[in-house]
Amino acid sequence: MKPSLFQSRGGVLALATLCCLLWGSAMPGVKTGYELLAISADDLPSQVLFAGGRFALAGVLLLVVAVGMGKSIFRLTADQWRQLALLGLTQTTLQYVFFYIGLAHTTGVKASIMNAVGVFFSVVLAHWIYADDRLSLQKAAGCLIGFAGVVVVNLTKGSLGLDFSLAGEGFIVMAAFVLAAASIYGKRVSRRLDPIVMTAWQLLLGGLVLTGLGTGLGGRIKGLDWMSGSLLLYLALLSSVAFAVWSLLLKHNPVGVIAPFNFLVPIFGVVLSAAFLNESVLHWRYLIALVLVCGGIWMVTSRRGRKGA
């Protein structure tokens, strides 16, 4: 693909939307994988093994893409290998341990909405790390509105209590926080390392650790056939393609132009979870929460919200 495709208005719109659609489809994709492979909600080792196979394969596929683009994938310094190992252990291993366990204990619709809080974690963390990315009044308001959406989606039906569990919704929030923190670290690493090569290695290294953990804990993948195998391949391609295209979009455009598209991820996640998992999306809690989360993300990423206080 030519660089102009990543810079033209139509190209940016189409490619950024494609990335968000792919990431949104991961929610129902993973839960469907649990069903096809008979992985129960309390089978932690098999969940971790499933995640490891997906991301290790995604890393290999992305390394192949990097080689095809003429990038050097082995010419790295010892310090860069250490950075990649740390990034893989956090952004892939730790994050997806939380995410896969959480997704097994909640619905795809709720996970899609709650996972969006990662945007707000990124905003708050960036305020304390980068001098040129301070938390403005509009950003703060957007964060509060977004977190209000998380509260609404967890309200118990018919009461003001909370339908919230540590192993379900709690782990989804933890996964979002780990991803936000790791992404900020990854931004620093990518200053001296090609973002596609960086992403490929962190996916592969983190995926191998997940695979080792799952196998060591006694995880088993049963009933792997053409249907479940095709889904696993799709989930791996999803990660490699989305990360590669997103990295190229960021390379050819300001971050502020690309970041607002993130609000599409929970929308696609909710719609696809409702369509493929037969989960209800018409409940008032989900609709209000979706509006609040997306509204909060829009406020954080809008032109005024991106300005400092």
N, C-alpha and C positions, 0 to 999 in steps of 0.2 A: 504494500500500500504506500502511495506517495505521501510525503509530508503535507502536501496541500489538503489532502483529505482530512487530516487531523487539525487543520487550521480554519477551513471554511465553515461558515455558520451551519450549513446543512450537515456537513460531515461530523462536526462536533456534536450536534443535536442527536444524530442517528447513533453514533458510536457510544456516547455517554449513556444514552437511553438503553442501548443493548447491554452494556455492563451492568446497569442497575436491574434490568430484567433477569439477567443470568444470576446475580447475587440473590435477588428475590426468590428465584425458583429453587434455591438451595434448601429453603425451609421445608416445603413439601417433598423435595427430592430425598432428603435425609430420612424423614419419617417414613416415606414409602420404602426406602431401603431397609429400614428396621423390620417392616412387615414382610417384605420379600425374603429376607434372610432369617426370619423368625428370631430377631434380637429383642428380648423383652426389656421393659423399662428399668429393671433392676440388674440387668446383665452388663455391668460396667466394663469388664474386660473386653467383651465383644464389641461394645460401642467404641472403645478406644482403638481397637484393632481395625474396625471399619473406617474410622477417621484416618488412621495412619496409612492404610492402603490408598485411600483417596488422595491424600496430599503428597505422598511419596510419588505416586504416578503423575500428579499434576506438576511436580517439580521436574521430573524427567522430561515430560512433554515440553515444558517451558525452556529447559536447557537445549532441547533439540531445536526449538524455534530460535533461541539465541545464537546457536551455531549457524543456523540457516541465514541469519541476518549478519553473519560475519563478525560476531562478537567473541572475544576471548573469555572462556569460562573457567580456565584453570590458572591463569596468570594473576594470582592474587598474593598479597603479602600475608605474613603470619598474623598481623594485627587484623587484617580484613577477614581472615578465616575465623578468628575469635569473635569478631563482631557478628558475622553471619551465624555462628553457632548460638550466640546469645539471642539474636533475633529469631532464629528458628525455634528455640526453646520457649520463647515468650509468645511471639505472634502466631505460631502454629501449634506447638505442643500444648502449652498451658491454656491458651485461649480456647482451643477446641476441645480440651478435656472438659472445661466448664460448659462450652456451648452444646456439645453432643449429649452430655448428661442432662443439662437443663431442657433440651428439646425433647428428650425422652419422657420428661415429667410434666410437660405442659403442651398446649395446642400450638400448631403452626401459626395461627393468627396472632395469638398473644406473643409468641416468640418474635414474630416479625415486627410488631409494634415496639416491644421492649428493647429489642436489639438496637433500635435507632437511638437509644440514649447515648450510644458511643460517640455520636456527633457532639453532644453537650459535654461529655467528659473531655473530649479533645480540646474544646474551647476553653474550659476551665484550666486544664493542664498547661495549655499554651500560654495562658496569661502569666503563669509563674515561671515559665522557661524562656520565652522569647520576649525581648523588650519591645519589639515592633508588632506584637500581637496581643495587645491588652484587652481586657474584658470591658467592653463599653456598656452603657446603660441598656441599649437595645439587645446586645448579646445576653446580658443577664436576664432581661425580661423573657427572651426567647427560651433560655434554659429553664426558667421557672414554668413557663407554659408547657414546654415539652415534658418536664417531670410531672406536671399535673396530669398529662395524658397517661403516663405510666400508672399513676394512682387510680385514675378512672378505670383503666382496663382491668385492674385487679380488685375492683369493688365486687363484693359478693352479691349475687343476684337476690334482689328483694330486700337488701339491708345495706347499712353503711359499713359493714365489716369488710376486711380484706381477704381475698382468695389468693394467698401468696404462700409459696413454700420455698425453703432454702434450696432444695435439690432441683426445683423447677425454675420458677421465675427468678429466684435469687442467683442461680448459676448463670442464667442468661445475662443478668446485669453485670456479674463478675466478668463474664466473657467480653462484654462490651468495654468494660474498664481496662482490661488487659490489652485489648486490641488498640484502644486509644493511646495508652502509654507506649506500647510497642511501635505504633505507627510514627509517633513523634521521634522515637529513637531511630527508626528506619529512615526518616527524613534526613537525619544527621549522617547516617551511614551512606546514603545515596549521593551525598555531595562528592564523594571520591570513588564511587562504584556505580556502574551502570545499573539503573533501576530494574531492568528486566533480569539481568544476571543475579542481582541481589535477591529479587523475589523468587527466582527459580531455586537458588540454593537454600534459602530459608524454608521454602516449602518442602524440599527434598529432605533436608536435615531434620526439620521438625516432624515430618511424616515418618521418617525412619525411627525416631525416638518413640513416637506414638505406637508404631507397629511393634517395636520391641517391648514396650510396656504392656500392650494388650496381649501379646503372646506369652510373656512372662507371667502374667496374672491368670492365664488359663483361658483367654479369649478364643473363640472358635467362630469361623464363618461357615455356616451350614447352608446347603441348598443353593450354592452359587451356580446359576444357569445362565442362559443367554439373556434372559430378561433382567435379572439382578446384575449380571456382568455389564450389560449395556448401560444400566443406570449408574453403576460405579464409574464407568468410562465417561459418561456424561458429566457426573459431578467433578471428575478430575479435569475434563476439558473446560468446564465452567470456570473453575478457579484459574487455570492457566491462561485461557483466552481473556477473561475479564481483567485479570491483573496486568497482562501484557498490554492490552489496548488502553487501559486506564493510565498506565505508566507513560505510554506514548502521548496520550492526550495532555498529561501534565507537563511533558517535555516541551510540547509545542504551544502551550497556552498558559496564561496566568492561573494560579491555583483558584483565585476568586471566580474565574469563569467556569471552572469545572465543578468545584465543590457544591454549588447549589443543586446539582443533579442528584445528590445523595438522598434527597427527600423522596425520590421515586422508589427506593429500595423497599421501605415498609409498605408502600402502596402495592407494588407488585407482589410482595410476600403475602400480604393479606388476601389479595384477589386469587392468587394461585393456590394458596392453602385452602381457601373456601372451595375452589373449583375441583382440585384433585384429592383433597382429604375429606370432602363433604362436611367441612366445618362451617358453622353458621357465622356469617359476617354481618348479618343485619341486626344483631343485638345493639341496643343503644349505647352500651359501654364501648364496644369496638369502634363504632362510627364516631362517637365524640372523641375517644382517645386518638384515633387516627388523624382527625382534624387538628387536635391540639399538638400532637407530635410533629406533624408536617408543618403546621403554622409556626411552631417554635424553631424548627430547622430553617425555615424560610427567613425568619427574623435574624437568626444567627449568621446566615450566609448572604444576606442581601447587602447591597452596596453600603448602606449606612451602618449596618451591623458589623461590617468588616473593618470599619474605621476604629481607631483607638478611642479610649475614653477621653 
